[in-house]
Amino acid sequence: MKHIMICCGAGVATSTVALKKLEAYLQGEQLLDKVRISQGTVAEAITRDDVDFIVSTSPVKVSVPVINALPLLTGMGTDKVFSRVKELILAEG
């Protein structure tokens, strides 16, 4: 099971919007049961060592893949975000 962290600056507003859209997508793709999703701040994301990848509305530099979640807020480019999330979920390892 992959562990995804959804984060933003304060860990509340924009990450919640991104989380809801991502959950709806994963449900539709029948992938929601293949992931564990955490939500938090960028500051918290930097300290985590138990996540496979991060979906963030704010810049974050970590050693795991980071997907820019801004398209989930603007509505432009969501397909690219969703396909990358799906790719990382289905990746081996």
C-alpha positions, 0 to 999 in steps of 0.5 A: 500500500502506497502512502501519499501525503497531501500538503499545503502551507497551513495544512488545512484549506488548499490541501483539503480541496486537493484531497477531496478531488484526489479521493474522488479520482482515486475512487473512480479509478478503483485505487482508493483502497490501494493508498493511505492518505495523510494531510498536513503542512509543508513543514511536516512533510519535510520531516516525514520519512514514511511517505512514498510521494507528496501532492502539494499546493506549495513548493516542498523539497524532499527526497520522494517525488512531489506532484504540484497540486495547483492544477487541482485548485485551478482546474487546468492540468488536472489530467496530468496530476491524476495520471502522475498520481496513478503512475506512482501508485501502480509503480513497483517498489 
